Amino acid sequence: MPFRSDEEILDMTRVAMIEAGSPNCLFSSGCLPLNGFTDREAAPFFFPYDSEAYQAGMSAAFEKGGTSTCGIMTEVGWRYAGVDAPVLYEPYNDRVAHGKYAVMMEKIIAEDAGAWQSAIPWIEGTPLPTHGDAPIIGCTSCGSGWARNVKNLEHEYVFLCYDPAGNGIHHSIDGGQPGVKLRTRALVEVWTGETSDGRRQGELWASTVNDDGSIPLAYDGRPATGRRFLGFTRVAQLPRGASQGPCLWEGGLIERVTSSTAGKLVLGASAVALLAALVKRYFKG
């Protein structure tokens, strides 16, 4: 598998969106138009209920690497899909004052809804993430053994599609890169024991992928570089109200990118109008 361009990943994502249908495709639809945005450009979508001054201050913190937008990016998709969780519609400034940070708050929402798939331990035969799902990798409070050659910090991303190359290689859209970008990883199952009914159990990892499509593994079968899965949200099981719009590839709302655009999305007229409406809503009219 050669290195995949953004254009190729978006082509695969379009197919995955169509196959997944609603509601899964709604969760990616709120995020995909932000591909290539800097944190400053995305701030109105990240913090729709906060002041412009707060948005600017947080953008400056992101640009310095003091914090990450990964979970906040996921929330953009969850709000677009109409997830019924009041905390998602509160000013973020008020939330963090009470310790309600994005990544762990989304895990709590998923657990309360019965939508959280734990990967501790990872059990053989458990269905893997699908389009729109929200994996969390790394665990700062879990001790050692949760990251290899990368900082052990929680990171959340929006799952887009599996690559036809196989081997668990998949593509996602991530905040905190800095900014919003498409990313490629591989799922690696590591078996360390057995359940009482004879199924293998162990760990699920997100590994880096080399440009040639190979997956660098260490002597013990774990990734040479990557983070272990804490789990992921099966977004189709989240409670929802009305969504803020359709799946963005329905009716050609987003046109395919060309190589001259450096991998950024080219928005059709309908998608531009939709984004304009969202911005207006975020700024409260």
C-alpha atoms as an extended CHARMM CRD file, in Angstrom:
* protein
*
       285  EXT
         1         1  MET       CA              0.0000000000        0.0000000000        0.0000000000  PROA      1               0.0000000000
         2         2  PRO       CA              1.5920000000        3.2970000000       -1.0060000000  PROA      2               0.0000000000
         3         3  PHE       CA              1.1110000000        6.4600000000        1.0330000000  PROA      3               0.0000000000
         4         4  ARG       CA             -2.5180000000        7.6100000000        0.7290000000  PROA      4               0.0000000000
         5         5  SER       CA             -3.2580000000       11.2040000000       -0.2430000000  PROA      5               0.0000000000
         6         6  ASP       CA             -6.1310000000       13.1330000000        1.3250000000  PROA      6               0.0000000000
         7         7  GLU       CA             -7.9560000000       12.8000000000       -1.9780000000  PROA      7               0.0000000000
         8         8  GLU       CA             -7.7420000000        9.0000000000       -1.8580000000  PROA      8               0.0000000000
         9         9  ILE       CA             -8.8260000000        8.8960000000        1.7950000000  PROA      9               0.0000000000
        10        10  LEU       CA            -11.8270000000       11.1080000000        1.0430000000  PROA      10              0.0000000000
        11        11  ASP       CA            -12.8180000000        8.8800000000       -1.8660000000  PROA      11              0.0000000000
        12        12  MET       CA            -12.7610000000        5.8560000000        0.4690000000  PROA      12              0.0000000000
        13        13  THR       CA            -14.6480000000        7.8530000000        3.0960000000  PROA      13              0.0000000000
        14        14  ARG       CA            -17.3990000000        8.6900000000        0.6100000000  PROA      14              0.0000000000
        15        15  VAL       CA            -17.9660000000        4.9640000000        0.0060000000  PROA      15              0.0000000000
        16        16  ALA       CA            -17.9070000000        4.2450000000        3.7520000000  PROA      16              0.0000000000
        17        17  MET       CA            -20.4580000000        6.9990000000        4.4290000000  PROA      17              0.0000000000
        18        18  ILE       CA            -22.8440000000        5.5960000000        1.8280000000  PROA      18              0.0000000000
        19        19  GLU       CA            -22.4450000000        2.0530000000        3.1580000000  PROA      19              0.0000000000
        20        20  ALA       CA            -22.8710000000        3.1050000000        6.7980000000  PROA      20              0.0000000000
        21        21  GLY       CA            -25.8550000000        5.3860000000        6.1950000000  PROA      21              0.0000000000
        22        22  SER       CA            -27.5580000000        7.3660000000        8.9330000000  PROA      22              0.0000000000
        23        23  PRO       CA            -26.9320000000        7.9410000000       11.7790000000  PROA      23              0.0000000000
        24        24  ASN       CA            -23.2210000000        7.0150000000       11.4920000000  PROA      24              0.0000000000
        25        25  CYS       CA            -22.5770000000        9.2610000000        8.4900000000  PROA      25              0.0000000000
        26        26  LEU       CA            -23.9260000000       12.2690000000       10.4010000000  PROA      26              0.0000000000
        27        27  PHE       CA            -21.1060000000       12.0600000000       12.9410000000  PROA      27              0.0000000000
        28        28  SER       CA            -18.4390000000       12.5110000000       10.2940000000  PROA      28              0.0000000000
        29        29  SER       CA            -20.4530000000       15.0930000000        8.3650000000  PROA      29              0.0000000000
        30        30  GLY       CA            -20.0100000000       17.7330000000       11.0450000000  PROA      30              0.0000000000
        31        31  CYS       CA            -16.2410000000       17.1840000000       11.0220000000  PROA      31              0.0000000000
        32        32  LEU       CA            -15.1860000000       16.6490000000        7.4050000000  PROA      32              0.0000000000
        33        33  PRO       CA            -15.7080000000       20.2610000000        6.2470000000  PROA      33              0.0000000000
        34        34  LEU       CA            -13.1160000000       21.3050000000        8.8480000000  PROA      34              0.0000000000
        35        35  ASN       CA            -10.3530000000       19.1910000000        7.2790000000  PROA      35              0.0000000000
        36        36  GLY       CA             -7.2970000000       21.4170000000        6.8860000000  PROA      36              0.0000000000
        37        37  PHE       CA             -8.5980000000       24.1170000000        9.2610000000  PROA      37              0.0000000000
        38        38  THR       CA             -6.2110000000       25.5720000000       11.8090000000  PROA      38              0.0000000000
        39        39  ASP       CA             -7.3780000000       25.5750000000       15.4240000000  PROA      39              0.0000000000
        40        40  ARG       CA             -8.0520000000       29.3010000000       15.0970000000  PROA      40              0.0000000000
        41        41  GLU       CA            -10.2170000000       28.8150000000       11.9990000000  PROA      41              0.0000000000
        42        42  ALA       CA            -12.1080000000       25.9670000000       13.6710000000  PROA      42              0.0000000000
        43        43  ALA       CA            -12.6550000000       27.7750000000       16.9970000000  PROA      43              0.0000000000
        44        44  PRO       CA            -16.2530000000       28.8990000000       16.2220000000  PROA      44              0.0000000000
        45        45  PHE       CA            -17.1420000000       25.2340000000       15.6530000000  PROA      45              0.0000000000
        46        46  PHE       CA            -15.1430000000       23.9730000000       18.6200000000  PROA      46              0.0000000000
        47        47  PHE       CA            -16.6710000000       26.5130000000       21.0600000000  PROA      47              0.0000000000
        48        48  PRO       CA            -20.0430000000       27.5500000000       19.6080000000  PROA      48              0.0000000000
        49        49  TYR       CA            -21.4810000000       28.6930000000       22.9440000000  PROA      49              0.0000000000
        50        50  ASP       CA            -18.4730000000       30.6830000000       24.1780000000  PROA      50              0.0000000000
        51        51  SER       CA            -17.4340000000       34.2840000000       23.5490000000  PROA      51              0.0000000000
        52        52  GLU       CA            -15.0990000000       35.2580000000       20.7170000000  PROA      52              0.0000000000
        53        53  ALA       CA            -12.5440000000       36.2510000000       23.3500000000  PROA      53              0.0000000000
        54        54  TYR       CA            -12.6130000000       32.7390000000       24.8340000000  PROA      54              0.0000000000
        55        55  GLN       CA            -12.3070000000       31.2020000000       21.3790000000  PROA      55              0.0000000000
        56        56  ALA       CA             -9.2690000000       33.3640000000       20.6500000000  PROA      56              0.0000000000
        57        57  GLY       CA             -7.6500000000       32.5050000000       23.9710000000  PROA      57              0.0000000000
        58        58  MET       CA             -8.1380000000       28.7780000000       23.4870000000  PROA      58              0.0000000000
        59        59  SER       CA             -6.8430000000       28.9930000000       19.9230000000  PROA      59              0.0000000000
        60        60  ALA       CA             -3.6390000000       30.5710000000       21.2300000000  PROA      60              0.0000000000
        61        61  ALA       CA             -3.2520000000       27.7460000000       23.7570000000  PROA      61              0.0000000000
        62        62  PHE       CA             -3.7250000000       25.1260000000       21.0390000000  PROA      62              0.0000000000
        63        63  GLU       CA             -1.1480000000       26.8010000000       18.8170000000  PROA      63              0.0000000000
        64        64  LYS       CA              1.4000000000       26.6390000000       21.6470000000  PROA      64              0.0000000000
        65        65  GLY       CA              0.6890000000       22.9570000000       22.1820000000  PROA      65              0.0000000000
        66        66  GLY       CA             -0.6570000000       23.4620000000       25.6760000000  PROA      66              0.0000000000
        67        67  THR       CA             -3.7980000000       21.4490000000       25.0410000000  PROA      67              0.0000000000
        68        68  SER       CA             -5.4490000000       19.3840000000       22.3150000000  PROA      68              0.0000000000
        69        69  THR       CA             -8.6570000000       19.7250000000       20.3240000000  PROA      69              0.0000000000
        70        70  CYS       CA             -9.1090000000       15.9940000000       19.7050000000  PROA      70              0.0000000000
        71        71  GLY       CA            -12.1620000000       15.4720000000       21.9430000000  PROA      71              0.0000000000
        72        72  ILE       CA            -13.5260000000       18.8960000000       21.0950000000  PROA      72              0.0000000000
        73        73  MET       CA            -13.3680000000       17.9110000000       17.4280000000  PROA      73              0.0000000000
        74        74  THR       CA            -15.4240000000       14.8050000000       18.1860000000  PROA      74              0.0000000000
        75        75  GLU       CA            -18.0470000000       16.9890000000       19.8470000000  PROA      75              0.0000000000
        76        76  VAL       CA            -18.4840000000       18.9630000000       16.6130000000  PROA      76              0.0000000000
        77        77  GLY       CA            -19.6800000000       15.7630000000       14.9490000000  PROA      77              0.0000000000
        78        78  TRP       CA            -21.8270000000       14.7640000000       17.9190000000  PROA      78              0.0000000000
        79        79  ARG       CA            -23.6250000000       18.1050000000       17.9560000000  PROA      79              0.0000000000
        80        80  TYR       CA            -24.1450000000       17.9440000000       14.1930000000  PROA      80              0.0000000000
        81        81  ALA       CA            -25.6990000000       14.4840000000       14.6310000000  PROA      81              0.0000000000
        82        82  GLY       CA            -27.9820000000       15.8750000000       17.3690000000  PROA      82              0.0000000000
        83        83  VAL       CA            -26.6870000000       13.7780000000       20.2790000000  PROA      83              0.0000000000
        84        84  ASP       CA            -29.0410000000       14.2450000000       23.2170000000  PROA      84              0.0000000000
        85        85  ALA       CA            -26.5930000000       15.1810000000       25.9810000000  PROA      85              0.0000000000
        86        86  PRO       CA            -27.0960000000       18.6580000000       27.5320000000  PROA      86              0.0000000000
        87        87  VAL       CA            -23.4160000000       19.0460000000       28.4780000000  PROA      87              0.0000000000
        88        88  LEU       CA            -22.4760000000       19.2310000000       24.7770000000  PROA      88              0.0000000000
        89        89  TYR       CA            -24.4790000000       22.4370000000       24.4440000000  PROA      89              0.0000000000
        90        90  GLU       CA            -23.0200000000       24.2680000000       27.4400000000  PROA      90              0.0000000000
        91        91  PRO       CA            -20.2610000000       26.9070000000       27.1720000000  PROA      91              0.0000000000
        92        92  TYR       CA            -16.9610000000       25.0740000000       27.3450000000  PROA      92              0.0000000000
        93        93  ASN       CA            -15.5820000000       27.7160000000       29.7010000000  PROA      93              0.0000000000
        94        94  ASP       CA            -18.2430000000       26.7620000000       32.2470000000  PROA      94              0.0000000000
        95        95  ARG       CA            -17.7040000000       23.0460000000       31.7100000000  PROA      95              0.0000000000
        96        96  VAL       CA            -13.9730000000       22.9930000000       32.3530000000  PROA      96              0.0000000000
        97        97  ALA       CA            -14.4980000000       24.9590000000       35.5510000000  PROA      97              0.0000000000
        98        98  HSD       CA            -16.2720000000       21.8180000000       36.7850000000  PROA      98              0.0000000000
        99        99  GLY       CA            -13.7870000000       19.3480000000       35.2920000000  PROA      99              0.0000000000
       100       100  LYS       CA            -16.0060000000       18.3570000000       32.3550000000  PROA      100             0.0000000000
       101       101  TYR       CA            -13.3140000000       17.9810000000       29.7100000000  PROA      101             0.0000000000
       102       102  ALA       CA            -14.2210000000       16.7020000000       26.2680000000  PROA      102             0.0000000000
       103       103  VAL       CA            -12.6670000000       13.2320000000       25.9540000000  PROA      103             0.0000000000
       104       104  MET       CA            -13.6690000000       11.7850000000       29.3150000000  PROA      104             0.0000000000
       105       105  MET       CA            -17.0550000000       13.5220000000       29.2260000000  PROA      105             0.0000000000
       106       106  GLU       CA            -17.8250000000       11.8150000000       25.9090000000  PROA      106             0.0000000000
       107       107  LYS       CA            -16.8270000000        8.4730000000       27.4290000000  PROA      107             0.0000000000
       108       108  ILE       CA            -19.2720000000        9.1020000000       30.2940000000  PROA      108             0.0000000000
       109       109  ILE       CA            -22.0490000000       10.0110000000       27.8270000000  PROA      109             0.0000000000
       110       110  ALA       CA            -21.3790000000        6.8010000000       25.9120000000  PROA      110             0.0000000000
       111       111  GLU       CA            -21.3000000000        4.6650000000       29.0600000000  PROA      111             0.0000000000
       112       112  ASP       CA            -24.5830000000        6.1290000000       30.3020000000  PROA      112             0.0000000000
       113       113  ALA       CA            -26.1810000000        5.3510000000       26.9230000000  PROA      113             0.0000000000
       114       114  GLY       CA            -24.8220000000        1.8100000000       26.7160000000  PROA      114             0.0000000000
       115       115  ALA       CA            -22.7940000000        2.8860000000       23.6750000000  PROA      115             0.0000000000
       116       116  TRP       CA            -19.2920000000        2.4260000000       25.1210000000  PROA      116             0.0000000000
       117       117  GLN       CA            -17.2490000000       -0.5530000000       23.9370000000  PROA      117             0.0000000000
       118       118  SER       CA            -14.4810000000       -1.1630000000       26.4540000000  PROA      118             0.0000000000
       119       119  ALA       CA            -11.1960000000       -2.6000000000       25.2050000000  PROA      119             0.0000000000
       120       120  ILE       CA            -10.0430000000       -3.6110000000       28.7090000000  PROA      120             0.0000000000
       121       121  PRO       CA             -9.5610000000       -6.4340000000       28.0370000000  PROA      121             0.0000000000
       122       122  TRP       CA            -10.0350000000       -6.8000000000       24.2920000000  PROA      122             0.0000000000
       123       123  ILE       CA            -11.9920000000      -10.0050000000       23.6150000000  PROA      123             0.0000000000
       124       124  GLU       CA            -11.6080000000      -12.0420000000       20.4320000000  PROA      124             0.0000000000
       125       125  GLY       CA            -14.5970000000      -11.5780000000       18.1080000000  PROA      125             0.0000000000
       126       126  THR       CA            -15.6250000000       -8.1720000000       19.4680000000  PROA      126             0.0000000000
       127       127  PRO       CA            -16.7710000000       -6.0170000000       16.5160000000  PROA      127             0.0000000000
       128       128  LEU       CA            -14.1890000000       -3.4070000000       15.5510000000  PROA      128             0.0000000000
       129       129  PRO       CA            -14.9470000000        0.3220000000       15.1310000000  PROA      129             0.0000000000
       130       130  THR       CA            -16.9370000000        1.4200000000       12.0910000000  PROA      130             0.0000000000
       131       131  HSD       CA            -17.5780000000        4.7090000000       10.2890000000  PROA      131             0.0000000000
       132       132  GLY       CA            -18.3120000000        7.6020000000       12.6640000000  PROA      132             0.0000000000
       133       133  ASP       CA            -17.2620000000        5.7690000000       15.8340000000  PROA      133             0.0000000000
       134       134  ALA       CA            -15.0100000000        7.5310000000       18.3400000000  PROA      134             0.0000000000
       135       135  PRO       CA            -11.9750000000        5.5690000000       19.6270000000  PROA      135             0.0000000000
       136       136  ILE       CA            -10.0000000000        6.7240000000       22.6730000000  PROA      136             0.0000000000
       137       137  ILE       CA             -6.3830000000        5.5700000000       22.7660000000  PROA      137             0.0000000000
       138       138  GLY       CA             -3.8510000000        6.0270000000       25.5550000000  PROA      138             0.0000000000
       139       139  CYS       CA             -4.6030000000        6.2990000000       29.2680000000  PROA      139             0.0000000000
       140       140  THR       CA             -2.6870000000        8.6410000000       31.5620000000  PROA      140             0.0000000000
       141       141  SER       CA             -4.1450000000        7.1030000000       34.7310000000  PROA      141             0.0000000000
       142       142  CYS       CA             -3.6680000000        3.4390000000       33.7750000000  PROA      142             0.0000000000
       143       143  GLY       CA              0.0440000000        3.1270000000       34.4770000000  PROA      143             0.0000000000
       144       144  SER       CA              2.7120000000        1.8950000000       32.0930000000  PROA      144             0.0000000000
       145       145  GLY       CA              2.1500000000       -0.1850000000       28.9790000000  PROA      145             0.0000000000
       146       146  TRP       CA             -0.2810000000        2.1390000000       27.2350000000  PROA      146             0.0000000000
       147       147  ALA       CA              2.0080000000        3.8160000000       24.7060000000  PROA      147             0.0000000000
       148       148  ARG       CA              5.1110000000        2.9890000000       22.6970000000  PROA      148             0.0000000000
       149       149  ASN       CA              7.5090000000        5.7090000000       21.4900000000  PROA      149             0.0000000000
       150       150  VAL       CA              4.7930000000        8.3550000000       21.8780000000  PROA      150             0.0000000000
       151       151  LYS       CA              3.5140000000       10.2690000000       24.8850000000  PROA      151             0.0000000000
       152       152  ASN       CA              0.8940000000        8.3730000000       26.8960000000  PROA      152             0.0000000000
       153       153  LEU       CA             -1.9370000000       10.8660000000       26.6000000000  PROA      153             0.0000000000
       154       154  GLU       CA             -5.5920000000       10.1920000000       25.8550000000  PROA      154             0.0000000000
       155       155  HSD       CA             -6.3980000000       10.8860000000       22.2100000000  PROA      155             0.0000000000
       156       156  GLU       CA             -9.7700000000       10.6030000000       20.5210000000  PROA      156             0.0000000000
       157       157  TYR       CA            -10.4980000000       10.5070000000       16.8170000000  PROA      157             0.0000000000
       158       158  VAL       CA            -13.4050000000       10.0900000000       14.4040000000  PROA      158             0.0000000000
       159       159  PHE       CA            -13.1840000000        6.8190000000       12.5020000000  PROA      159             0.0000000000
       160       160  LEU       CA            -13.7420000000        7.2050000000        8.7490000000  PROA      160             0.0000000000
       161       161  CYS       CA            -12.9430000000        4.0200000000        6.8340000000  PROA      161             0.0000000000
       162       162  TYR       CA            -10.8580000000        0.8890000000        6.5080000000  PROA      162             0.0000000000
       163       163  ASP       CA             -8.2250000000        0.8190000000        3.8040000000  PROA      163             0.0000000000
       164       164  PRO       CA             -8.5380000000       -1.9060000000        1.1430000000  PROA      164             0.0000000000
       165       165  ALA       CA             -4.9290000000       -2.8530000000        1.9360000000  PROA      165             0.0000000000
       166       166  GLY       CA             -6.3240000000       -4.6530000000        5.0050000000  PROA      166             0.0000000000
       167       167  ASN       CA             -4.2820000000       -5.4230000000        8.1420000000  PROA      167             0.0000000000
       168       168  GLY       CA             -6.5570000000       -3.1670000000       10.1980000000  PROA      168             0.0000000000
       169       169  ILE       CA             -5.3030000000       -0.0620000000        8.3970000000  PROA      169             0.0000000000
       170       170  HSD       CA             -7.8640000000        2.7010000000        8.7180000000  PROA      170             0.0000000000
       171       171  HSD       CA             -8.2610000000        6.4350000000        8.2440000000  PROA      171             0.0000000000
       172       172  SER       CA             -9.6930000000        9.0810000000       10.5460000000  PROA      172             0.0000000000
       173       173  ILE       CA            -10.1920000000       12.8010000000       10.9840000000  PROA      173             0.0000000000
       174       174  ASP       CA             -8.4620000000       14.1880000000       14.0780000000  PROA      174             0.0000000000
       175       175  GLY       CA             -8.2440000000       17.4230000000       15.9920000000  PROA      175             0.0000000000
       176       176  GLY       CA             -5.1030000000       18.3580000000       17.8750000000  PROA      176             0.0000000000
       177       177  GLN       CA             -2.6060000000       17.7750000000       15.0740000000  PROA      177             0.0000000000
       178       178  PRO       CA             -2.4470000000       20.8600000000       15.5470000000  PROA      178             0.0000000000
       179       179  GLY       CA             -5.5350000000       21.8500000000       13.6100000000  PROA      179             0.0000000000
       180       180  VAL       CA             -7.7800000000       19.3160000000       11.8640000000  PROA      180             0.0000000000
       181       181  LYS       CA             -6.2200000000       16.6780000000        9.6320000000  PROA      181             0.0000000000
       182       182  LEU       CA             -6.7630000000       13.2130000000        8.1840000000  PROA      182             0.0000000000
       183       183  ARG       CA             -4.7250000000       10.4650000000        9.7940000000  PROA      183             0.0000000000
       184       184  THR       CA             -3.8630000000        6.7950000000        9.1240000000  PROA      184             0.0000000000
       185       185  ARG       CA             -3.3410000000        4.0430000000       11.7100000000  PROA      185             0.0000000000
       186       186  ALA       CA             -3.5770000000        0.2530000000       11.9730000000  PROA      186             0.0000000000
       187       187  LEU       CA             -5.4690000000       -1.8680000000       14.4900000000  PROA      187             0.0000000000
       188       188  VAL       CA             -3.2650000000       -4.4580000000       16.1670000000  PROA      188             0.0000000000
       189       189  GLU       CA             -4.7370000000       -7.1970000000       18.3610000000  PROA      189             0.0000000000
       190       190  VAL       CA             -2.3470000000       -8.6090000000       20.9760000000  PROA      190             0.0000000000
       191       191  TRP       CA             -3.4300000000      -11.8000000000       22.7400000000  PROA      191             0.0000000000
       192       192  THR       CA             -2.2620000000      -12.3570000000       26.3120000000  PROA      192             0.0000000000
       193       193  GLY       CA             -4.7100000000      -14.9350000000       27.6970000000  PROA      193             0.0000000000
       194       194  GLU       CA             -8.0710000000      -16.6830000000       27.4170000000  PROA      194             0.0000000000
       195       195  THR       CA            -11.6090000000      -16.1290000000       28.6780000000  PROA      195             0.0000000000
       196       196  SER       CA            -13.4720000000      -18.8470000000       30.5750000000  PROA      196             0.0000000000
       197       197  ASP       CA            -15.2490000000      -19.8400000000       27.3460000000  PROA      197             0.0000000000
       198       198  GLY       CA            -12.0160000000      -20.2790000000       25.4130000000  PROA      198             0.0000000000
       199       199  ARG       CA            -11.8650000000      -17.0160000000       23.4810000000  PROA      199             0.0000000000
       200       200  ARG       CA             -8.5660000000      -15.1610000000       23.3050000000  PROA      200             0.0000000000
       201       201  GLN       CA             -8.2820000000      -11.9210000000       25.2210000000  PROA      201             0.0000000000
       202       202  GLY       CA             -5.6840000000       -9.1950000000       25.4140000000  PROA      202             0.0000000000
       203       203  GLU       CA             -5.1400000000       -5.6980000000       24.0590000000  PROA      203             0.0000000000
       204       204  LEU       CA             -6.1960000000       -3.6330000000       21.0520000000  PROA      204             0.0000000000
       205       205  TRP       CA             -3.6570000000       -1.0900000000       19.7950000000  PROA      205             0.0000000000
       206       206  ALA       CA             -3.5770000000        1.7760000000       17.3030000000  PROA      206             0.0000000000
       207       207  SER       CA             -0.2620000000        1.6070000000       15.4650000000  PROA      207             0.0000000000
       208       208  THR       CA              1.5290000000        3.9820000000       13.1530000000  PROA      208             0.0000000000
       209       209  VAL       CA              1.7290000000        2.8770000000        9.5140000000  PROA      209             0.0000000000
       210       210  ASN       CA              4.8050000000        3.3240000000        7.3530000000  PROA      210             0.0000000000
       211       211  ASP       CA              4.4850000000        5.0950000000        3.9950000000  PROA      211             0.0000000000
       212       212  ASP       CA              4.8030000000        1.7410000000        2.2270000000  PROA      212             0.0000000000
       213       213  GLY       CA              1.8580000000        0.3280000000        4.1930000000  PROA      213             0.0000000000
       214       214  SER       CA              3.9150000000       -1.8380000000        6.5550000000  PROA      214             0.0000000000
       215       215  ILE       CA              3.1000000000       -1.8630000000       10.2660000000  PROA      215             0.0000000000
       216       216  PRO       CA              6.1560000000       -1.5550000000       12.5430000000  PROA      216             0.0000000000
       217       217  LEU       CA              5.8530000000       -4.1190000000       15.3450000000  PROA      217             0.0000000000
       218       218  ALA       CA              8.1030000000       -4.7630000000       18.3350000000  PROA      218             0.0000000000
       219       219  TYR       CA              9.4270000000       -8.1760000000       19.4260000000  PROA      219             0.0000000000
       220       220  ASP       CA              6.3010000000       -8.8120000000       21.5610000000  PROA      220             0.0000000000
       221       221  GLY       CA              3.8040000000       -8.1880000000       18.7340000000  PROA      221             0.0000000000
       222       222  ARG       CA              2.7950000000       -4.7730000000       20.0200000000  PROA      222             0.0000000000
       223       223  PRO       CA              3.2930000000       -1.6920000000       17.8300000000  PROA      223             0.0000000000
       224       224  ALA       CA              6.7310000000       -0.1470000000       17.8380000000  PROA      224             0.0000000000
       225       225  THR       CA              4.9370000000        3.2100000000       17.9070000000  PROA      225             0.0000000000
       226       226  GLY       CA              1.3330000000        3.6190000000       19.0060000000  PROA      226             0.0000000000
       227       227  ARG       CA             -1.1870000000        3.7170000000       21.8160000000  PROA      227             0.0000000000
       228       228  ARG       CA             -3.3830000000        1.0450000000       23.3630000000  PROA      228             0.0000000000
       229       229  PHE       CA             -7.1640000000        1.3540000000       23.0590000000  PROA      229             0.0000000000
       230       230  LEU       CA             -9.1280000000        2.3590000000       26.1270000000  PROA      230             0.0000000000
       231       231  GLY       CA            -12.2670000000        1.6840000000       24.0770000000  PROA      231             0.0000000000
       232       232  PHE       CA            -14.5800000000        3.4330000000       21.6510000000  PROA      232             0.0000000000
       233       233  THR       CA            -18.0720000000        4.8670000000       21.3350000000  PROA      233             0.0000000000
       234       234  ARG       CA            -20.4670000000        3.0320000000       19.0310000000  PROA      234             0.0000000000
       235       235  VAL       CA            -22.1190000000        6.2430000000       17.8930000000  PROA      235             0.0000000000
       236       236  ALA       CA            -25.2380000000        4.6290000000       16.4170000000  PROA      236             0.0000000000
       237       237  GLN       CA            -26.2520000000        3.7240000000       19.9860000000  PROA      237             0.0000000000
       238       238  LEU       CA            -26.1020000000        7.2930000000       21.3130000000  PROA      238             0.0000000000
       239       239  PRO       CA            -29.4440000000        9.0360000000       22.0260000000  PROA      239             0.0000000000
       240       240  ARG       CA            -30.2170000000       11.6580000000       19.3890000000  PROA      240             0.0000000000
       241       241  GLY       CA            -32.6430000000       14.4210000000       18.6240000000  PROA      241             0.0000000000
       242       242  ALA       CA            -32.8080000000       16.2670000000       15.3100000000  PROA      242             0.0000000000
       243       243  SER       CA            -29.5140000000       16.5720000000       13.4300000000  PROA      243             0.0000000000
       244       244  GLN       CA            -28.2170000000       19.8980000000       12.1540000000  PROA      244             0.0000000000
       245       245  GLY       CA            -28.0730000000       18.7220000000        8.5630000000  PROA      245             0.0000000000
       246       246  PRO       CA            -27.8160000000       15.7560000000        6.1850000000  PROA      246             0.0000000000
       247       247  CYS       CA            -24.9020000000       13.4480000000        5.5120000000  PROA      247             0.0000000000
       248       248  LEU       CA            -22.6140000000       15.6950000000        3.5110000000  PROA      248             0.0000000000
       249       249  TRP       CA            -22.0760000000       13.3360000000        0.6220000000  PROA      249             0.0000000000
       250       250  GLU       CA            -25.8080000000       12.9460000000        0.0390000000  PROA      250             0.0000000000
       251       251  GLY       CA            -26.8210000000       14.7390000000       -3.1300000000  PROA      251             0.0000000000
       252       252  GLY       CA            -23.2320000000       15.7720000000       -3.9540000000  PROA      252             0.0000000000
       253       253  LEU       CA            -22.9640000000       18.3210000000       -1.1550000000  PROA      253             0.0000000000
       254       254  ILE       CA            -19.1810000000       17.9850000000       -1.1600000000  PROA      254             0.0000000000
       255       255  GLU       CA            -17.3180000000       17.7350000000       -4.4330000000  PROA      255             0.0000000000
       256       256  ARG       CA            -14.2580000000       15.5630000000       -4.7670000000  PROA      256             0.0000000000
       257       257  VAL       CA            -10.9320000000       17.2650000000       -4.1800000000  PROA      257             0.0000000000
       258       258  THR       CA             -8.2750000000       17.6260000000       -6.8580000000  PROA      258             0.0000000000
       259       259  SER       CA             -4.5110000000       17.4510000000       -6.4090000000  PROA      259             0.0000000000
       260       260  SER       CA             -4.2510000000       21.2150000000       -6.9190000000  PROA      260             0.0000000000
       261       261  THR       CA             -6.0750000000       21.8500000000       -3.6380000000  PROA      261             0.0000000000
       262       262  ALA       CA             -3.3250000000       20.2530000000       -1.5150000000  PROA      262             0.0000000000
       263       263  GLY       CA             -5.8140000000       17.7580000000       -0.1220000000  PROA      263             0.0000000000
       264       264  LYS       CA             -8.3410000000       20.2230000000        1.2880000000  PROA      264             0.0000000000
       265       265  LEU       CA            -12.0420000000       19.7240000000        0.6810000000  PROA      265             0.0000000000
       266       266  VAL       CA            -13.6420000000       21.6560000000       -2.1320000000  PROA      266             0.0000000000
       267       267  LEU       CA            -17.1080000000       22.6320000000       -0.9820000000  PROA      267             0.0000000000
       268       268  GLY       CA            -20.0440000000       22.7230000000       -3.3530000000  PROA      268             0.0000000000
       269       269  ALA       CA            -22.5380000000       25.5800000000       -3.1430000000  PROA      269             0.0000000000
       270       270  SER       CA            -24.9510000000       23.5940000000       -0.9520000000  PROA      270             0.0000000000
       271       271  ALA       CA            -22.2360000000       22.6780000000        1.5190000000  PROA      271             0.0000000000
       272       272  VAL       CA            -21.0180000000       26.2730000000        1.7190000000  PROA      272             0.0000000000
       273       273  ALA       CA            -24.5780000000       27.3940000000        2.4900000000  PROA      273             0.0000000000
       274       274  LEU       CA            -24.8460000000       24.6950000000        5.1520000000  PROA      274             0.0000000000
       275       275  LEU       CA            -21.5990000000       25.7660000000        6.7940000000  PROA      275             0.0000000000
       276       276  ALA       CA            -22.6860000000       29.4020000000        6.6940000000  PROA      276             0.0000000000
       277       277  ALA       CA            -25.8940000000       28.4480000000        8.4890000000  PROA      277             0.0000000000
       278       278  LEU       CA            -23.9180000000       26.5330000000       11.1080000000  PROA      278             0.0000000000
       279       279  VAL       CA            -21.5810000000       29.4780000000       11.7220000000  PROA      279             0.0000000000
       280       280  LYS       CA            -24.5840000000       31.7800000000       12.1090000000  PROA      280             0.0000000000
       281       281  ARG       CA            -26.1300000000       29.3640000000       14.5930000000  PROA      281             0.0000000000
       282       282  TYR       CA            -22.8690000000       29.0260000000       16.5140000000  PROA      282             0.0000000000
       283       283  PHE       CA            -22.5770000000       32.7750000000       16.8690000000  PROA      283             0.0000000000
       284       284  LYS       CA            -26.2100000000       32.9080000000       18.0530000000  PROA      284             0.0000000000
       285       285  GLY       CA            -27.6110000000       34.7620000000       15.0660000000  PROA      285             0.0000000000
